[in-house]
Amino acid sequence: MGENIIPLADLRYAATPPQVPERAGPPRGLLLDSLGRPLRDLRISVTDRCNFRCSYCMPKEVFDKDYRFLPHASLLSFEEITRVARVFVAQGVRKLRLTGGEPLLRKDLEQLVAQLAALRTAEGAAPELTLTTNGSLLARKARALRGAGLRRVTVSLDALDDAVFRRMNDVDFPVADVLAGIDAALAAGFAPVKVNMVVKRGTNDHEIVPLARHLRERYGARAVLRCIEFMDVGATNGWRMDEVLPSREVLARIAAAFPIEPIEAGVPGETAQRWRYRDGGGEVGVISSVTQAFCHECNRARLSTEGKLFLCLFASRGHDLRALLRGRRDDGRPWSDDEIAAALELIWSARDDRYSALRAAQAGAPSRGERRVEMHYIGG
Ligand code: SF4
């Protein structure tokens, strides 16, 4: 397919062409949105593809063999991703998270990790470089990612029981391979490894305590379980409130098996509420986007695989940064980093997203009438 033909996938989510101010000064180093929330965390989706078909994210019925994923030509190159990340770091971002789809499916990902690991803030510090994976390829890749400069890994694991896990990933993938990935990540020096479990009432909630027990006994404080409430992301996962197990119930089940106590919140904008096991066996966390929204501290932006910037996980519309990366000004000159930084400032300062808070207030999904973006497209 020729470069100038815009593949169908690109039109899937509307994107606003970014405005660039006439005069673009140097980056400010700190951007606040319309609710006073700083931009601190950039999640970068490096592929919209995944080798799993988890029903709460990429149900097989929708993402079947005929589904048209983004053509390679429309994906941002590693150099383009690094350039965008450099601009965001200059505007105050301190944490970069690589996501997908499944990021380890992107070929030679270590090269991108090495480029991002070389970035520095104005103060000379390295931004925190992390990655979220389904763990299926981690056993093979952990050492190379660590060597390239990756600092932390989060592994998605929705059950310990092999049959339940295979049903949830819906591609019959064995749990043993993901557990081997966690072992490999720890052996490569990624401790602690966070283990994210999306809890769906009636599907895998009976796996919470067995998984907590397994991680405690095998890894202690080197692996941290985080239970995530099932969310109404996108428009394809058939979300229902009665399939949400509120975090307070999750904690009650864990506490009944292993006494816990709360840990003071760490950095502002942290999504997880953290609890430690009283017996020193490590910690556990919950992420409660449905029952305890945390939009008031949300400092995250998400970059889709082909360069659209989304300001909320539940957004319907993005901002087309790729147009600035690949486009030219009226005078034919390419856009400079300072100009892209200035465009980002305009975008972020107008941000007022707080979907989960509105959902809670309205006791139902606030709708703007537009289709919400799919999680596999912008990363969780
Ligand atoms: S719903 Fe949107 S604004 Fe609220 S915490 Fe999630 S991503 Fe942030």
Residues whose N, C-alpha, C, O or C-beta is under 5 A from the ligand:
A	BS01	SF4	F294 C295 C298 L311 C312 L313 F314 D353 R354 Y355 S356
